[in-house]
């Protein structure tokens, strides 16, 4: 699916879910943000758990990279895609390594 097709398909969902998914799409590859960060970003600072629910129901992965969203304490949180948390951590690691190589920098 192209980004344009995804944005069109998102119209079938609630404004809250669309806002969550759009904020998630802005997280750069190789980086993570918290559920709380997304909640604040969309103007709903108390809705971190609802953000998690919306991401758990994400039908647009990997274009909406819900694997980049973790808990505020740095732990991975949940992941409903096949492979569960193990797959989430592998995706984050793969993106981080790829990004480091692409930019020619090593991260400590």
C-alpha positions, 0 to 999 in steps of 0.5 A: 500500500502506498502512503496515499492509499493508507491515508485514504483507508484511515478515514474508515477509523476514528479520529483518535486512531488516525491521530495515533497512527499518523503520529507513529508514522513520524517516528524515524527509523531506528528511533523509539518513542513512548506511548505517553509521547504519542498521547501528548503529541496528539493532545491527549496526554492521559491516553497512553493506554488507549494509544497502546490499544490503537497501536495493537489494532494497527492494520497498516504495519509496517507503514505505521511502524508501531514497533517503534513505540515503547513504554516510558520506562524503556521496556518494550511494552506489547506487540500484537504482530506475529512473533510478539515482543521478540519480533518487536525488539528484532525490528527495532534492532535491525532499524537501528543497525541499518540507520547507523550504517547508513549514516556512517556513525557508530552509537555507543 
